[in-house]
Amino acid sequence: MTKQSWNNPITIETRRVGKYVTINNSQKAAEFLLGRADAPASETGPG
């Protein structure tokens, strides 16, 4: 994947309270969304 910087980085709170990650390029976004341990928990409805 080509590393492409963003004009406006985003900061996301992780599952750990008080721990944040700043995402400022496409490579870091992909790594975060594809299963990093500190990714935000997904919400699921009753199943």
N, C-alpha and C positions, 0 to 999 in steps of 0.2 A: 504494500500500500504506500502510496506517495504521501509524504508528510506535508500537509498543507496547513499553514498557520491561519488562524482566524483573526479578524479585526477586533472582536469583542469576546474575550474568554468568559467562560461561565464557571461558577463555583457551586458545587453540589455537596450537601451534607450526606455522609455515608451512614451505614447502619449503626456505627458507633457514635453515640451522642457526643457532639463537640468535635468530631473529626470531619474535615472537609477536604475535597479534592478540587483543584482548578484544572479545567480542561481548556486547552488553548490551541489544539490542532486535531486534525482528523484521526491520526494514528492513536493518540491518547484516548479519544472518544471511543474508537472501536475496541480498544483493549478494555476500557471500563465497561462498555455495554455487553461484551462477550464473556462475561463471567468472572470479573475480578471479585475477590472475596468481600470487598468492602462496598460493593454495589448496593444501591438502595433496594430494599425489599419490594417485591412486586405485590400488589394487592389483588387478592382473588375473592370472588363472591362465594356465597354458600354453594356447596357442591354436592 
